Amino acid sequence: MPGLTKVGLLLTTIIITFSGCQYIMQQHNNNDIFDNATIITFAKEKVNSVPFNEDYKIITVAPVAAVKQKVISHKTPIIKRKLSLREKGKLILKDNVSLLNDEVATFMIFDSLISVQRSTRNYYFYVFENIMEHADSNLSKAIGDYALTYIETYPNDFLNNSKAFTPQRLQNWANHIGLMLFRLPGDPLNTYMASSNMLKSNCKQCSTEELSRIHNFDNLVWERLRNKNSVVKN
């Protein structure tokens, strides 16, 4: 009888252990994700204080070779975290335009373009331009406004960052600025006059070649303002 009792206890331990394991596996198959505390509590109740490791695996320790180290694996839960603004910028540079639906992040990037920190401005310059390439008409006015503020305030930065620009890319900047000015009240030519003067005034330290490039861009904007129909409307 003592032998039968031991066998009975052994079988009971095995049954409880496997029942607990099957229950856990069933819950994971149902896409239920447990946190550490939940799994530990469950293990204590169902599997007789089964140890728990950091990789989300349940390891049984019943005194039987068959179940001594049975591991139930499952998908490691993906913990979602908020992306930093710089990480969002990297995704936009990879043409992940879905992030443009995040209006707060988009305008934080716009603000970063005119940051007092030059390293910040330089990083977000290309992010901003990529937004300019993909944004719809709802953002056009804001893009033109920030583009003009950036160029007239930091002409040297614009010259350095736009060295490799094709004429089409420069034209795109001028088009957005022109479109923005047309949406403002009053005469867009008079409105741009102050910006044009500031642009040249802030480029006093520019070389002859840089001044020439600034004047060329300035002329692109003037041309768009004189011919409203030529402004590209996204």
Secondary structure as GFF3:
##gff-version 3
##sequence-region A 1 234
A	DSSP	alpha_helix	2	29	.	.	.	ID=ss1
A	DSSP	alpha_helix	36	46	.	.	.	ID=ss2
A	DSSP	beta_strand	58	59	.	.	.	ID=ss3
A	DSSP	three_ten_helix	65	67	.	.	.	ID=ss4
A	DSSP	beta_strand	71	72	.	.	.	ID=ss5
A	DSSP	alpha_helix	85	93	.	.	.	ID=ss6
A	DSSP	three_ten_helix	97	101	.	.	.	ID=ss7
A	DSSP	alpha_helix	103	113	.	.	.	ID=ss8
A	DSSP	alpha_helix	118	134	.	.	.	ID=ss9
A	DSSP	alpha_helix	137	153	.	.	.	ID=ss10
A	DSSP	alpha_helix	155	161	.	.	.	ID=ss11
A	DSSP	alpha_helix	167	182	.	.	.	ID=ss12
A	DSSP	alpha_helix	188	201	.	.	.	ID=ss13
A	DSSP	alpha_helix	208	226	.	.	.	ID=ss14
A	DSSP	three_ten_helix	228	230	.	.	.	ID=ss15
###
